[in-house]
Amino acid sequence: MRRHSPGAAYRAAAVLLAARDRTRAELSRLLAAKGIAQTDAKVALDRLCEQGYLDDRRFANAWARSRLQKKPMGAHRLKQELEAKGVEEHLVREVLRDLYEEGEEATARRAMAGALSRLGHLPASSRKGRVARFLQRRGFSAEVIWRLLREGQRGQRSTECGG
């Protein structure tokens, strides 16, 4: 048997998948880096898909939910991260539609709360700009960011006035 056969490609891909779930594109790149022919890799990856071990939809859903749990971010940033993992565009759209079914605002509020707790020692004028930039880096839309900041200002004024 040749060193690089569909069987060798399958075993190499199975070892990589055993370490952690991956996308078809990731596995394809990793197998190519090992010197495995593209045709052998395709046969192996097709077999893994048929057996249910390789599933980009499952990967994208699990990975995106995990990312949002650990690091709240907007749809734009999550889209970029999923695409970097090699998830096909139609699957990215499906995952984002499911995760942000009711919009980004709840996720943005969670991210903003974490940022505000870390920046509580700063004057309010400094906090506002830093929180806005933080939320922007996390991929939230400008509309969501400004809406939350306006709400925060209104809440802050009512606290100052009402005691």
C-alpha positions, 0 to 999 in steps of 0.5 A: 500500500502506498504511503499516501492512499485514501486509507492513509488519508482517512486514518490521518483525518480521523486522528485529526478529528479525534483531537477536536471537531473540524471543518472539511476545509480545515481537514483538507488544508491539514492533509495537504500540509502532510503531503496527502494528495488532494484526490486521496483527501477528497475520498477520505473526507467524503467517507468521513462525511458519509459516516457522520464524523465530519459535518460542517453544519454541526461544527459551525453550530457548536463552535459558534454557540461556544464562542458566543458563550465565552466571548459575546460578539456581533454577527459580523465578527462571528461571520468572519470567524466561521468563514476563516474556519472554512464554513461555507457561506450558506451554512454561516448564514443559517447559523447566524440566522438561528443565533441572532434570531431576535437580533444582536442586542441581548448579546451586545448587552452581555458584552457591554456589561462585562466591559463596564465592570472592567472599566468602572474605575474610569470617568463616565466620559472615558467609559463611553468611548472605550465601551463603544470601541470594544463593542465595535471590535466585537463586531456589533453594528453601529446601530446596536452600539449607539442604542445601548449607549443611549440607554446607558446614558438615560439610565445613568441620568435617572440614577443621578437624579433619582438617587 
